[in-house]
Amino acid sequence: MATRFVPNRQNIATFLRTPQTRAMIERKTRAVAEAAARVSEAGGHFRVDVETGEHRARGAVIGDYSTNDPEVSRRALLRALDAARAVE
């Protein structure tokens, strides 16, 4: 019989609220945006959105504003995802 994994939500929330975790999320998000701009076919102007609210930290890289073609933006973002792995 398989054991059931039950996440400890309180500990996860505590971890996500730490300044170190928030700083890591911001560093990795900015690294992806910079890498996407470098590999973009359209020149690459990506927006970074880092939300550090009371309950969580979230980072997002939002589209290539230098093109109207969503596929160009998507390809650049997919190629840039490995950049976050290299950032500590």
PDB file of N, CA, C and O in Angstrom:
ATOM      1  N   MET A   1       0.838  -1.177   0.000  1.00  0.00           N
ATOM      2  CA  MET A   1       0.000   0.000   0.000  1.00  0.00           C
ATOM      3  C   MET A   1       0.890   1.250   0.000  1.00  0.00           C
ATOM      4  O   MET A   1       1.845   1.347   0.771  1.00  0.00           O
ATOM      5  N   ALA A   2       0.564   2.186  -0.863  1.00  0.00           N
ATOM      6  CA  ALA A   2       1.350   3.415  -0.988  1.00  0.00           C
ATOM      7  C   ALA A   2       0.996   4.384   0.141  1.00  0.00           C
ATOM      8  O   ALA A   2      -0.155   4.489   0.564  1.00  0.00           O
ATOM      9  N   THR A   3       2.024   5.083   0.610  1.00  0.00           N
ATOM     10  CA  THR A   3       1.771   6.089   1.635  1.00  0.00           C
ATOM     11  C   THR A   3       1.322   7.375   0.966  1.00  0.00           C
ATOM     12  O   THR A   3       1.699   7.662  -0.170  1.00  0.00           O
ATOM     13  N   ARG A   4       0.545   8.117   1.652  1.00  0.00           N
ATOM     14  CA  ARG A   4      -0.001   9.359   1.112  1.00  0.00           C
ATOM     15  C   ARG A   4       0.827  10.527   1.613  1.00  0.00           C
ATOM     16  O   ARG A   4       1.085  10.646   2.811  1.00  0.00           O
ATOM     17  N   PHE A   5       1.242  11.388   0.694  1.00  0.00           N
ATOM     18  CA  PHE A   5       2.012  12.576   1.044  1.00  0.00           C
ATOM     19  C   PHE A   5       1.049  13.698   1.435  1.00  0.00           C
ATOM     20  O   PHE A   5       0.147  14.052   0.675  1.00  0.00           O
ATOM     21  N   VAL A   6       1.256  14.242   2.619  1.00  0.00           N
ATOM     22  CA  VAL A   6       0.445  15.364   3.086  1.00  0.00           C
ATOM     23  C   VAL A   6       1.396  16.531   3.360  1.00  0.00           C
ATOM     24  O   VAL A   6       2.179  16.474   4.309  1.00  0.00           O
ATOM     25  N   PRO A   7       1.340  17.578   2.549  1.00  0.00           N
ATOM     26  CA  PRO A   7       2.266  18.690   2.748  1.00  0.00           C
ATOM     27  C   PRO A   7       1.962  19.455   4.036  1.00  0.00           C
ATOM     28  O   PRO A   7       0.806  19.605   4.430  1.00  0.00           O
ATOM     29  N   ASN A   8       3.005  19.925   4.668  1.00  0.00           N
ATOM     30  CA  ASN A   8       2.863  20.726   5.871  1.00  0.00           C
ATOM     31  C   ASN A   8       2.742  22.189   5.434  1.00  0.00           C
ATOM     32  O   ASN A   8       3.748  22.880   5.277  1.00  0.00           O
ATOM     33  N   ARG A   9       1.529  22.645   5.243  1.00  0.00           N
ATOM     34  CA  ARG A   9       1.267  23.978   4.682  1.00  0.00           C
ATOM     35  C   ARG A   9       1.849  25.106   5.529  1.00  0.00           C
ATOM     36  O   ARG A   9       2.312  26.111   4.989  1.00  0.00           O
ATOM     37  N   GLN A  10       1.829  24.951   6.823  1.00  0.00           N
ATOM     38  CA  GLN A  10       2.349  26.005   7.689  1.00  0.00           C
ATOM     39  C   GLN A  10       3.862  26.174   7.491  1.00  0.00           C
ATOM     40  O   GLN A  10       4.352  27.299   7.400  1.00  0.00           O
ATOM     41  N   ASN A  11       4.590  25.072   7.424  1.00  0.00           N
ATOM     42  CA  ASN A  11       6.037  25.166   7.201  1.00  0.00           C
ATOM     43  C   ASN A  11       6.369  25.678   5.806  1.00  0.00           C
ATOM     44  O   ASN A  11       7.326  26.434   5.634  1.00  0.00           O
ATOM     45  N   ILE A  12       5.594  25.277   4.816  1.00  0.00           N
ATOM     46  CA  ILE A  12       5.809  25.769   3.453  1.00  0.00           C
ATOM     47  C   ILE A  12       5.574  27.277   3.406  1.00  0.00           C
ATOM     48  O   ILE A  12       6.370  28.006   2.816  1.00  0.00           O
ATOM     49  N   ALA A  13       4.499  27.749   4.016  1.00  0.00           N
ATOM     50  CA  ALA A  13       4.204  29.179   4.039  1.00  0.00           C
ATOM     51  C   ALA A  13       5.293  29.954   4.770  1.00  0.00           C
ATOM     52  O   ALA A  13       5.671  31.044   4.341  1.00  0.00           O
ATOM     53  N   THR A  14       5.794  29.407   5.857  1.00  0.00           N
ATOM     54  CA  THR A  14       6.874  30.062   6.602  1.00  0.00           C
ATOM     55  C   THR A  14       8.120  30.176   5.728  1.00  0.00           C
ATOM     56  O   THR A  14       8.772  31.220   5.703  1.00  0.00           O
ATOM     57  N   PHE A  15       8.448  29.111   5.021  1.00  0.00           N
ATOM     58  CA  PHE A  15       9.602  29.115   4.121  1.00  0.00           C
ATOM     59  C   PHE A  15       9.448  30.170   3.024  1.00  0.00           C
ATOM     60  O   PHE A  15      10.404  30.878   2.707  1.00  0.00           O
ATOM     61  N   LEU A  16       8.244  30.277   2.442  1.00  0.00           N
ATOM     62  CA  LEU A  16       8.021  31.229   1.353  1.00  0.00           C
ATOM     63  C   LEU A  16       8.048  32.686   1.819  1.00  0.00           C
ATOM     64  O   LEU A  16       8.214  33.589   1.000  1.00  0.00           O
ATOM     65  N   ARG A  17       7.891  32.921   3.094  1.00  0.00           N
ATOM     66  CA  ARG A  17       7.902  34.290   3.617  1.00  0.00           C
ATOM     67  C   ARG A  17       9.293  34.792   3.974  1.00  0.00           C
ATOM     68  O   ARG A  17       9.452  35.978   4.262  1.00  0.00           O
ATOM     69  N   THR A  18      10.299  33.938   3.967  1.00  0.00           N
ATOM     70  CA  THR A  18      11.626  34.368   4.389  1.00  0.00           C
ATOM     71  C   THR A  18      12.244  35.312   3.363  1.00  0.00           C
ATOM     72  O   THR A  18      12.017  35.158   2.163  1.00  0.00           O
ATOM     73  N   PRO A  19      13.021  36.284   3.825  1.00  0.00           N
ATOM     74  CA  PRO A  19      13.682  37.214   2.905  1.00  0.00           C
ATOM     75  C   PRO A  19      14.628  36.507   1.931  1.00  0.00           C
ATOM     76  O   PRO A  19      14.782  36.946   0.792  1.00  0.00           O
ATOM     77  N   GLN A  20      15.256  35.425   2.368  1.00  0.00           N
ATOM     78  CA  GLN A  20      16.165  34.695   1.496  1.00  0.00           C
ATOM     79  C   GLN A  20      15.419  34.057   0.322  1.00  0.00           C
ATOM     80  O   GLN A  20      15.901  34.084  -0.811  1.00  0.00           O
ATOM     81  N   THR A  21      14.254  33.488   0.592  1.00  0.00           N
ATOM     82  CA  THR A  21      13.462  32.875  -0.468  1.00  0.00           C
ATOM     83  C   THR A  21      12.971  33.929  -1.440  1.00  0.00           C
ATOM     84  O   THR A  21      13.009  33.728  -2.654  1.00  0.00           O
ATOM     85  N   ARG A  22      12.515  35.037  -0.918  1.00  0.00           N
ATOM     86  CA  ARG A  22      12.043  36.125  -1.789  1.00  0.00           C
ATOM     87  C   ARG A  22      13.171  36.661  -2.661  1.00  0.00           C
ATOM     88  O   ARG A  22      12.962  36.931  -3.844  1.00  0.00           O
ATOM     89  N   ALA A  23      14.356  36.819  -2.098  1.00  0.00           N
ATOM     90  CA  ALA A  23      15.504  37.312  -2.867  1.00  0.00           C
ATOM     91  C   ALA A  23      15.889  36.305  -3.955  1.00  0.00           C
ATOM     92  O   ALA A  23      16.228  36.699  -5.071  1.00  0.00           O
ATOM     93  N   MET A  24      15.836  35.017  -3.637  1.00  0.00           N
ATOM     94  CA  MET A  24      16.159  33.987  -4.620  1.00  0.00           C
ATOM     95  C   MET A  24      15.160  34.014  -5.773  1.00  0.00           C
ATOM     96  O   MET A  24      15.557  33.922  -6.934  1.00  0.00           O
ATOM     97  N   ILE A  25      13.877  34.139  -5.467  1.00  0.00           N
ATOM     98  CA  ILE A  25      12.849  34.195  -6.504  1.00  0.00           C
ATOM     99  C   ILE A  25      13.085  35.398  -7.411  1.00  0.00           C
ATOM    100  O   ILE A  25      12.959  35.285  -8.630  1.00  0.00           O
ATOM    101  N   GLU A  26      13.419  36.531  -6.842  1.00  0.00           N
ATOM    102  CA  GLU A  26      13.671  37.729  -7.651  1.00  0.00           C
ATOM    103  C   GLU A  26      14.917  37.552  -8.527  1.00  0.00           C
ATOM    104  O   GLU A  26      14.893  37.921  -9.701  1.00  0.00           O
ATOM    105  N   ARG A  27      15.995  36.999  -7.982  1.00  0.00           N
ATOM    106  CA  ARG A  27      17.216  36.778  -8.769  1.00  0.00           C
ATOM    107  C   ARG A  27      16.955  35.853  -9.951  1.00  0.00           C
ATOM    108  O   ARG A  27      17.381  36.127 -11.073  1.00  0.00           O
ATOM    109  N   LYS A  28      16.257  34.769  -9.690  1.00  0.00           N
ATOM    110  CA  LYS A  28      15.995  33.796 -10.748  1.00  0.00           C
ATOM    111  C   LYS A  28      15.048  34.362 -11.811  1.00  0.00           C
ATOM    112  O   LYS A  28      15.227  34.103 -13.001  1.00  0.00           O
ATOM    113  N   THR A  29      14.056  35.121 -11.391  1.00  0.00           N
ATOM    114  CA  THR A  29      13.130  35.728 -12.339  1.00  0.00           C
ATOM    115  C   THR A  29      13.854  36.717 -13.238  1.00  0.00           C
ATOM    116  O   THR A  29      13.649  36.718 -14.452  1.00  0.00           O
ATOM    117  N   ARG A  30      14.691  37.551 -12.659  1.00  0.00           N
ATOM    118  CA  ARG A  30      15.452  38.533 -13.457  1.00  0.00           C
ATOM    119  C   ARG A  30      16.441  37.838 -14.394  1.00  0.00           C
ATOM    120  O   ARG A  30      16.670  38.315 -15.506  1.00  0.00           O
ATOM    121  N   ALA A  31      17.027  36.725 -13.965  1.00  0.00           N
ATOM    122  CA  ALA A  31      17.954  35.980 -14.831  1.00  0.00           C
ATOM    123  C   ALA A  31      17.237  35.436 -16.062  1.00  0.00           C
ATOM    124  O   ALA A  31      17.786  35.475 -17.163  1.00  0.00           O
ATOM    125  N   VAL A  32      16.027  34.934 -15.889  1.00  0.00           N
ATOM    126  CA  VAL A  32      15.256  34.426 -17.020  1.00  0.00           C
ATOM    127  C   VAL A  32      14.913  35.566 -17.969  1.00  0.00           C
ATOM    128  O   VAL A  32      15.021  35.406 -19.185  1.00  0.00           O
ATOM    129  N   ALA A  33      14.502  36.710 -17.439  1.00  0.00           N
ATOM    130  CA  ALA A  33      14.150  37.858 -18.290  1.00  0.00           C
ATOM    131  C   ALA A  33      15.358  38.334 -19.090  1.00  0.00           C
ATOM    132  O   ALA A  33      15.231  38.635 -20.277  1.00  0.00           O
ATOM    133  N   GLU A  34      16.519  38.406 -18.459  1.00  0.00           N
ATOM    134  CA  GLU A  34      17.730  38.843 -19.159  1.00  0.00           C
ATOM    135  C   GLU A  34      18.134  37.846 -20.240  1.00  0.00           C
ATOM    136  O   GLU A  34      18.512  38.242 -21.343  1.00  0.00           O
ATOM    137  N   ALA A  35      18.057  36.568 -19.931  1.00  0.00           N
ATOM    138  CA  ALA A  35      18.398  35.544 -20.925  1.00  0.00           C
ATOM    139  C   ALA A  35      17.406  35.548 -22.081  1.00  0.00           C
ATOM    140  O   ALA A  35      17.806  35.380 -23.233  1.00  0.00           O
ATOM    141  N   ALA A  36      16.131  35.735 -21.798  1.00  0.00           N
ATOM    142  CA  ALA A  36      15.110  35.784 -22.851  1.00  0.00           C
ATOM    143  C   ALA A  36      15.349  36.981 -23.767  1.00  0.00           C
ATOM    144  O   ALA A  36      15.181  36.878 -24.982  1.00  0.00           O
ATOM    145  N   ALA A  37      15.734  38.100 -23.193  1.00  0.00           N
ATOM    146  CA  ALA A  37      16.008  39.290 -24.009  1.00  0.00           C
ATOM    147  C   ALA A  37      17.202  39.038 -24.932  1.00  0.00           C
ATOM    148  O   ALA A  37      17.215  39.511 -26.069  1.00  0.00           O
ATOM    149  N   ARG A  38      18.194  38.303 -24.453  1.00  0.00           N
ATOM    150  CA  ARG A  38      19.377  38.011 -25.276  1.00  0.00           C
ATOM    151  C   ARG A  38      19.048  37.095 -26.450  1.00  0.00           C
ATOM    152  O   ARG A  38      19.595  37.271 -27.538  1.00  0.00           O
ATOM    153  N   VAL A  39      18.163  36.123 -26.247  1.00  0.00           N
ATOM    154  CA  VAL A  39      17.889  35.149 -27.309  1.00  0.00           C
ATOM    155  C   VAL A  39      16.671  35.495 -28.156  1.00  0.00           C
ATOM    156  O   VAL A  39      16.375  34.786 -29.117  1.00  0.00           O
ATOM    157  N   SER A  40      15.968  36.554 -27.829  1.00  0.00           N
ATOM    158  CA  SER A  40      14.758  36.913 -28.557  1.00  0.00           C
ATOM    159  C   SER A  40      15.076  37.334 -29.987  1.00  0.00           C
ATOM    160  O   SER A  40      16.055  38.035 -30.239  1.00  0.00           O
ATOM    161  N   GLU A  41      14.240  36.898 -30.912  1.00  0.00           N
ATOM    162  CA  GLU A  41      14.386  37.261 -32.322  1.00  0.00           C
ATOM    163  C   GLU A  41      13.965  38.704 -32.572  1.00  0.00           C
ATOM    164  O   GLU A  41      14.333  39.285 -33.593  1.00  0.00           O
ATOM    165  N   ALA A  42      13.204  39.287 -31.658  1.00  0.00           N
ATOM    166  CA  ALA A  42      12.636  40.613 -31.877  1.00  0.00           C
ATOM    167  C   ALA A  42      13.308  41.701 -31.044  1.00  0.00           C
ATOM    168  O   ALA A  42      12.790  42.814 -30.962  1.00  0.00           O
ATOM    169  N   GLY A  43      14.414  41.413 -30.446  1.00  0.00           N
ATOM    170  CA  GLY A  43      15.095  42.425 -29.645  1.00  0.00           C
ATOM    171  C   GLY A  43      14.862  42.274 -28.163  1.00  0.00           C
ATOM    172  O   GLY A  43      15.709  42.675 -27.365  1.00  0.00           O
ATOM    173  N   GLY A  44      13.764  41.722 -27.781  1.00  0.00           N
ATOM    174  CA  GLY A  44      13.485  41.337 -26.408  1.00  0.00           C
ATOM    175  C   GLY A  44      13.302  42.435 -25.391  1.00  0.00           C
ATOM    176  O   GLY A  44      14.277  43.001 -24.897  1.00  0.00           O
ATOM    177  N   HIS A  45      12.071  42.739 -25.079  1.00  0.00           N
ATOM    178  CA  HIS A  45      11.741  43.658 -23.985  1.00  0.00           C
ATOM    179  C   HIS A  45      10.738  42.922 -23.095  1.00  0.00           C
ATOM    180  O   HIS A  45       9.531  42.974 -23.331  1.00  0.00           O
ATOM    181  N   PHE A  46      11.250  42.240 -22.071  1.00  0.00           N
ATOM    182  CA  PHE A  46      10.410  41.436 -21.191  1.00  0.00           C
ATOM    183  C   PHE A  46      10.175  42.172 -19.881  1.00  0.00           C
ATOM    184  O   PHE A  46      11.059  42.870 -19.384  1.00  0.00           O
ATOM    185  N   ARG A  47       8.993  42.016 -19.331  1.00  0.00           N
ATOM    186  CA  ARG A  47       8.635  42.641 -18.062  1.00  0.00           C
ATOM    187  C   ARG A  47       8.790  41.618 -16.949  1.00  0.00           C
ATOM    188  O   ARG A  47       8.422  40.454 -17.106  1.00  0.00           O
ATOM    189  N   VAL A  48       9.333  42.058 -15.832  1.00  0.00           N
ATOM    190  CA  VAL A  48       9.495  41.202 -14.660  1.00  0.00           C
ATOM    191  C   VAL A  48       8.493  41.663 -13.606  1.00  0.00           C
ATOM    192  O   VAL A  48       8.394  42.850 -13.294  1.00  0.00           O
ATOM    193  N   ASP A  49       7.761  40.706 -13.072  1.00  0.00           N
ATOM    194  CA  ASP A  49       6.801  41.003 -12.012  1.00  0.00           C
ATOM    195  C   ASP A  49       7.139  40.118 -10.820  1.00  0.00           C
ATOM    196  O   ASP A  49       6.996  38.897 -10.885  1.00  0.00           O
ATOM    197  N   VAL A  50       7.584  40.731  -9.738  1.00  0.00           N
ATOM    198  CA  VAL A  50       7.895  39.995  -8.524  1.00  0.00           C
ATOM    199  C   VAL A  50       6.973  40.526  -7.433  1.00  0.00           C
ATOM    200  O   VAL A  50       7.038  41.698  -7.062  1.00  0.00           O
ATOM    201  N   GLU A  51       6.129  39.661  -6.934  1.00  0.00           N
ATOM    202  CA  GLU A  51       5.182  40.029  -5.879  1.00  0.00           C
ATOM    203  C   GLU A  51       5.646  39.398  -4.584  1.00  0.00           C
ATOM    204  O   GLU A  51       5.796  38.179  -4.496  1.00  0.00           O
ATOM    205  N   THR A  52       5.870  40.215  -3.592  1.00  0.00           N
ATOM    206  CA  THR A  52       6.276  39.692  -2.283  1.00  0.00           C
ATOM    207  C   THR A  52       5.245  40.158  -1.254  1.00  0.00           C
ATOM    208  O   THR A  52       5.477  41.088  -0.481  1.00  0.00           O
ATOM    209  N   GLY A  53       4.127  39.493  -1.276  1.00  0.00           N
ATOM    210  CA  GLY A  53       3.059  39.813  -0.348  1.00  0.00           C
ATOM    211  C   GLY A  53       3.295  39.201   1.016  1.00  0.00           C
ATOM    212  O   GLY A  53       4.338  38.596   1.265  1.00  0.00           O
ATOM    213  N   GLU A  54       2.346  39.357   1.878  1.00  0.00           N
ATOM    214  CA  GLU A  54       2.461  38.846   3.246  1.00  0.00           C
ATOM    215  C   GLU A  54       2.497  37.328   3.296  1.00  0.00           C
ATOM    216  O   GLU A  54       3.157  36.749   4.159  1.00  0.00           O
ATOM    217  N   HIS A  55       1.798  36.683   2.383  1.00  0.00           N
ATOM    218  CA  HIS A  55       1.652  35.231   2.450  1.00  0.00           C
ATOM    219  C   HIS A  55       2.498  34.450   1.455  1.00  0.00           C
ATOM    220  O   HIS A  55       2.628  33.232   1.583  1.00  0.00           O
ATOM    221  N   ARG A  56       3.079  35.130   0.461  1.00  0.00           N
ATOM    222  CA  ARG A  56       3.852  34.380  -0.525  1.00  0.00           C
ATOM    223  C   ARG A  56       4.747  35.305  -1.328  1.00  0.00           C
ATOM    224  O   ARG A  56       4.621  36.528  -1.278  1.00  0.00           O
ATOM    225  N   ALA A  57       5.649  34.690  -2.064  1.00  0.00           N
ATOM    226  CA  ALA A  57       6.492  35.403  -3.017  1.00  0.00           C
ATOM    227  C   ALA A  57       6.296  34.726  -4.367  1.00  0.00           C
ATOM    228  O   ALA A  57       6.270  33.499  -4.465  1.00  0.00           O
ATOM    229  N   ARG A  58       6.158  35.544  -5.403  1.00  0.00           N
ATOM    230  CA  ARG A  58       5.896  34.997  -6.732  1.00  0.00           C
ATOM    231  C   ARG A  58       6.670  35.827  -7.738  1.00  0.00           C
ATOM    232  O   ARG A  58       6.719  37.053  -7.635  1.00  0.00           O
ATOM    233  N   GLY A  59       7.269  35.169  -8.700  1.00  0.00           N
ATOM    234  CA  GLY A  59       7.986  35.863  -9.753  1.00  0.00           C
ATOM    235  C   GLY A  59       7.479  35.421 -11.108  1.00  0.00           C
ATOM    236  O   GLY A  59       7.185  34.244 -11.315  1.00  0.00           O
ATOM    237  N   ALA A  60       7.376  36.368 -12.036  1.00  0.00           N
ATOM    238  CA  ALA A  60       6.914  36.053 -13.385  1.00  0.00           C
ATOM    239  C   ALA A  60       7.664  36.904 -14.396  1.00  0.00           C
ATOM    240  O   ALA A  60       7.960  38.073 -14.148  1.00  0.00           O
ATOM    241  N   VAL A  61       7.964  36.304 -15.532  1.00  0.00           N
ATOM    242  CA  VAL A  61       8.521  37.037 -16.663  1.00  0.00           C
ATOM    243  C   VAL A  61       7.395  37.119 -17.676  1.00  0.00           C
ATOM    244  O   VAL A  61       6.841  36.101 -18.092  1.00  0.00           O
ATOM    245  N   ILE A  62       7.063  38.338 -18.066  1.00  0.00           N
ATOM    246  CA  ILE A  62       5.888  38.552 -18.906  1.00  0.00           C
ATOM    247  C   ILE A  62       6.323  39.017 -20.281  1.00  0.00           C
ATOM    248  O   ILE A  62       7.042  40.006 -20.423  1.00  0.00           O
ATOM    249  N   GLY A  63       5.878  38.290 -21.289  1.00  0.00           N
ATOM    250  CA  GLY A  63       5.998  38.545 -22.706  1.00  0.00           C
ATOM    251  C   GLY A  63       7.022  39.506 -23.252  1.00  0.00           C
ATOM    252  O   GLY A  63       7.555  40.352 -22.534  1.00  0.00           O
ATOM    253  N   ASP A  64       7.284  39.365 -24.522  1.00  0.00           N
ATOM    254  CA  ASP A  64       8.202  40.217 -25.254  1.00  0.00           C
ATOM    255  C   ASP A  64       7.397  41.371 -25.834  1.00  0.00           C
ATOM    256  O   ASP A  64       6.630  41.188 -26.780  1.00  0.00           O
ATOM    257  N   TYR A  65       7.572  42.556 -25.268  1.00  0.00           N
ATOM    258  CA  TYR A  65       6.804  43.716 -25.701  1.00  0.00           C
ATOM    259  C   TYR A  65       7.341  44.333 -26.987  1.00  0.00           C
ATOM    260  O   TYR A  65       6.767  45.299 -27.491  1.00  0.00           O
ATOM    261  N   SER A  66       8.426  43.796 -27.525  1.00  0.00           N
ATOM    262  CA  SER A  66       8.965  44.339 -28.765  1.00  0.00           C
ATOM    263  C   SER A  66       8.389  43.634 -29.996  1.00  0.00           C
ATOM    264  O   SER A  66       8.779  43.946 -31.122  1.00  0.00           O
ATOM    265  N   THR A  67       7.470  42.691 -29.796  1.00  0.00           N
ATOM    266  CA  THR A  67       6.848  41.978 -30.911  1.00  0.00           C
ATOM    267  C   THR A  67       5.371  41.746 -30.619  1.00  0.00           C
ATOM    268  O   THR A  67       4.947  41.689 -29.465  1.00  0.00           O
ATOM    269  N   ASN A  68       4.600  41.615 -31.696  1.00  0.00           N
ATOM    270  CA  ASN A  68       3.183  41.269 -31.552  1.00  0.00           C
ATOM    271  C   ASN A  68       2.949  39.781 -31.744  1.00  0.00           C
ATOM    272  O   ASN A  68       1.822  39.303 -31.616  1.00  0.00           O
ATOM    273  N   ASP A  69       4.013  39.045 -32.052  1.00  0.00           N
ATOM    274  CA  ASP A  69       3.909  37.613 -32.297  1.00  0.00           C
ATOM    275  C   ASP A  69       4.152  36.846 -30.997  1.00  0.00           C
ATOM    276  O   ASP A  69       5.280  36.822 -30.504  1.00  0.00           O
ATOM    277  N   PRO A  70       3.125  36.224 -30.438  1.00  0.00           N
ATOM    278  CA  PRO A  70       3.297  35.506 -29.172  1.00  0.00           C
ATOM    279  C   PRO A  70       4.250  34.313 -29.284  1.00  0.00           C
ATOM    280  O   PRO A  70       4.852  33.913 -28.287  1.00  0.00           O
ATOM    281  N   GLU A  71       4.395  33.742 -30.480  1.00  0.00           N
ATOM    282  CA  GLU A  71       5.310  32.609 -30.646  1.00  0.00           C
ATOM    283  C   GLU A  71       6.763  33.028 -30.481  1.00  0.00           C
ATOM    284  O   GLU A  71       7.570  32.260 -29.957  1.00  0.00           O
ATOM    285  N   VAL A  72       7.109  34.230 -30.919  1.00  0.00           N
ATOM    286  CA  VAL A  72       8.474  34.734 -30.752  1.00  0.00           C
ATOM    287  C   VAL A  72       8.780  34.872 -29.265  1.00  0.00           C
ATOM    288  O   VAL A  72       9.850  34.482 -28.799  1.00  0.00           O
ATOM    289  N   SER A  73       7.829  35.430 -28.533  1.00  0.00           N
ATOM    290  CA  SER A  73       7.979  35.599 -27.092  1.00  0.00           C
ATOM    291  C   SER A  73       8.080  34.252 -26.389  1.00  0.00           C
ATOM    292  O   SER A  73       8.930  34.061 -25.520  1.00  0.00           O
ATOM    293  N   ARG A  74       7.226  33.335 -26.760  1.00  0.00           N
ATOM    294  CA  ARG A  74       7.196  32.000 -26.150  1.00  0.00           C
ATOM    295  C   ARG A  74       8.514  31.264 -26.370  1.00  0.00           C
ATOM    296  O   ARG A  74       9.061  30.668 -25.442  1.00  0.00           O
ATOM    297  N   ARG A  75       9.024  31.308 -27.608  1.00  0.00           N
ATOM    298  CA  ARG A  75      10.289  30.627 -27.905  1.00  0.00           C
ATOM    299  C   ARG A  75      11.440  31.196 -27.080  1.00  0.00           C
ATOM    300  O   ARG A  75      12.263  30.448 -26.553  1.00  0.00           O
ATOM    301  N   ALA A  76      11.491  32.511 -26.971  1.00  0.00           N
ATOM    302  CA  ALA A  76      12.565  33.147 -26.193  1.00  0.00           C
ATOM    303  C   ALA A  76      12.471  32.750 -24.727  1.00  0.00           C
ATOM    304  O   ALA A  76      13.489  32.454 -24.100  1.00  0.00           O
ATOM    305  N   LEU A  77      11.271  32.739 -24.176  1.00  0.00           N
ATOM    306  CA  LEU A  77      11.109  32.360 -22.774  1.00  0.00           C
ATOM    307  C   LEU A  77      11.488  30.904 -22.536  1.00  0.00           C
ATOM    308  O   LEU A  77      12.136  30.588 -21.539  1.00  0.00           O
ATOM    309  N   LEU A  78      11.096  30.028 -23.428  1.00  0.00           N
ATOM    310  CA  LEU A  78      11.439  28.612 -23.263  1.00  0.00           C
ATOM    311  C   LEU A  78      12.943  28.398 -23.333  1.00  0.00           C
ATOM    312  O   LEU A  78      13.487  27.598 -22.572  1.00  0.00           O
ATOM    313  N   ARG A  79      13.625  29.104 -24.238  1.00  0.00           N
ATOM    314  CA  ARG A  79      15.079  28.962 -24.347  1.00  0.00           C
ATOM    315  C   ARG A  79      15.787  29.547 -23.122  1.00  0.00           C
ATOM    316  O   ARG A  79      16.898  29.133 -22.792  1.00  0.00           O
ATOM    317  N   ALA A  80      15.157  30.495 -22.456  1.00  0.00           N
ATOM    318  CA  ALA A  80      15.796  31.193 -21.332  1.00  0.00           C
ATOM    319  C   ALA A  80      15.575  30.517 -19.979  1.00  0.00           C
ATOM    320  O   ALA A  80      16.204  30.915 -18.999  1.00  0.00           O
ATOM    321  N   LEU A  81      14.725  29.532 -19.893  1.00  0.00           N
ATOM    322  CA  LEU A  81      14.418  28.919 -18.604  1.00  0.00           C
ATOM    323  C   LEU A  81      15.629  28.336 -17.892  1.00  0.00           C
ATOM    324  O   LEU A  81      15.689  28.360 -16.663  1.00  0.00           O
ATOM    325  N   ASP A  82      16.576  27.824 -18.626  1.00  0.00           N
ATOM    326  CA  ASP A  82      17.781  27.269 -17.995  1.00  0.00           C
ATOM    327  C   ASP A  82      18.607  28.318 -17.284  1.00  0.00           C
ATOM    328  O   ASP A  82      19.411  27.980 -16.415  1.00  0.00           O
ATOM    329  N   ALA A  83      18.429  29.582 -17.629  1.00  0.00           N
ATOM    330  CA  ALA A  83      19.201  30.655 -16.972  1.00  0.00           C
ATOM    331  C   ALA A  83      18.934  30.685 -15.483  1.00  0.00           C
ATOM    332  O   ALA A  83      19.830  31.023 -14.709  1.00  0.00           O
ATOM    333  N   ALA A  84      17.732  30.343 -15.058  1.00  0.00           N
ATOM    334  CA  ALA A  84      17.399  30.374 -13.626  1.00  0.00           C
ATOM    335  C   ALA A  84      18.154  29.289 -12.863  1.00  0.00           C
ATOM    336  O   ALA A  84      18.442  29.456 -11.678  1.00  0.00           O
ATOM    337  N   ARG A  85      18.471  28.206 -13.510  1.00  0.00           N
ATOM    338  CA  ARG A  85      19.189  27.116 -12.843  1.00  0.00           C
ATOM    339  C   ARG A  85      20.609  27.540 -12.474  1.00  0.00           C
ATOM    340  O   ARG A  85      21.151  27.100 -11.461  1.00  0.00           O
ATOM    341  N   ALA A  86      21.205  28.394 -13.301  1.00  0.00           N
ATOM    342  CA  ALA A  86      22.594  28.797 -13.099  1.00  0.00           C
ATOM    343  C   ALA A  86      22.743  29.858 -12.005  1.00  0.00           C
ATOM    344  O   ALA A  86      23.850  30.105 -11.525  1.00  0.00           O
ATOM    345  N   VAL A  87      21.638  30.480 -11.615  1.00  0.00           N
ATOM    346  CA  VAL A  87      21.672  31.547 -10.610  1.00  0.00           C
ATOM    347  C   VAL A  87      21.433  30.964  -9.235  1.00  0.00           C
ATOM    348  O   VAL A  87      20.512  30.172  -9.035  1.00  0.00           O
ATOM    349  N   GLU A  88      22.264  31.357  -8.291  1.00  0.00           N
ATOM    350  CA  GLU A  88      22.114  30.887  -6.900  1.00  0.00           C
ATOM    351  C   GLU A  88      21.212  31.787  -6.121  1.00  0.00           C
ATOM    352  O   GLU A  88      20.971  31.547  -4.938  1.00  0.00           O
TER     353      GLU A  88
END
